[in-house]
Amino acid sequence: MAIPGRQNIVLRSHRKRVWAYFAKENTAVAPCFAKTISVWE
């Protein structure tokens, strides 16, 4: 079993990479996704 704290850090850094990709690929769509994610969190 993974340590929850460590897994959370991995997920967080992965999410940053995803957002960096979105920002590069489609700047117009990125803010919409960011709003959706902030609602989930």
CORHU-V643492 format. One line per field, one symbol per residue. ss: DSSP state (@ for helix, = for strand, . for the rest). psi: psi as a letter, one per 30 degrees, with the letter a starting at -180 (. if undefined). burial: + if it has 24 or more other ideal C-beta (glycine too) atoms within 12 Angstrom, else -. A space follows every 10 residues. Layout:
BEGIN
ss->???
psi->???
burial->???
END
This chain:
BEGIN
ss->...@@@@@@@ @@@@@@@@@@ @@@@@.@@@@ @@@@@@@@@@ .
psi->klkeeeeeee eeeeeeeeee eeeeeieefe eeeeeeefee .
burial->---------- ---------- ---------- ---------- -
END
